[in-house]
Every structure is written in structure tokens, then in C-alpha cells.
Amino acid sequence: MATPIIEGAERVLSQRVLIFLLDSKLSMSDHITVILNTCSSSTYALCLLHSHGLQCRELHLVARVTTVASMRYMAPAWWGFADEGDRQWLEHLVARMQHSGYLPSDFPDRATLIEEADCKLYKNIWRSNTHTFCDITS
């Protein structure tokens, strides 16, 4: 039995919610696919920079502020919705960048990167002068 169509409503498989692409199963797979596509473009740019003689130290810096930043952007908000397969794709990307020399061999894994982003977010909230904490003990 087909689901009735609501007048004027369009059925979609994924929808942008704030800055995230959320699919009909409340999964982040579509969002992570967009991240991986963006990172692939950045990886190609890193390859060109490397072929034009950019040194390893500078190449690592460019990789961190482009590709790694794309992976970490708003990660505390979407990471919990990502399934293990999607997380493995991100891990594979970091490993491929290390193997290609775009990141140092001792670069942290994706879980450590996300944990660092979480800690940074919570520290910024804690230190914020404009954030009010409720005292639930009184």
C-alpha cells in the first residue's frame, strides 16, 4: 500500500538540516559522502602542490587546514549519527593521505581528531562569558 501524498509536499530521500545532509533513515551517509567528495578535490590539489615542489612540512600544513578541517568541521554535531562504515571511509581517507605523504605518519586517527574537536567545543562553551549554566542543585 502506497503512502498517501500530501498536497504540495514533495518526497525527498535526503534533506539539508542546518548545515547537515540528513537522509530518510536519519543517517549521515549522504553528509559524509559530500565530505569525502570535498576531501577528494582537496587531495587532488595537494597532489598538484606536491608536484610543483611544495616541501613536506608545508604540504602537511596545507592538508591540515583544508582536507582535515573539512572532516572536522561541525563533527561533534554529526559524528554520533555516523555509522561505522562511514567512519571507516574517513579513516581510510586519513590513511591514504598519510601513505601519499600529505600528512605525517604520526598523524592522529579520526576518533582522536573528533575527540579533540569535542573537547575544544566544550572548553569554549565553558569559558564563554555569554553562556549561562543552570544550577540544578538549588
Helices and strands as residue ranges (DSSP letters): E 14-17, E 20-23, H 29-51, H 56-63, I 64-68, H 69-72, H 75-78, G 79-81, H 84-100, H 110-127
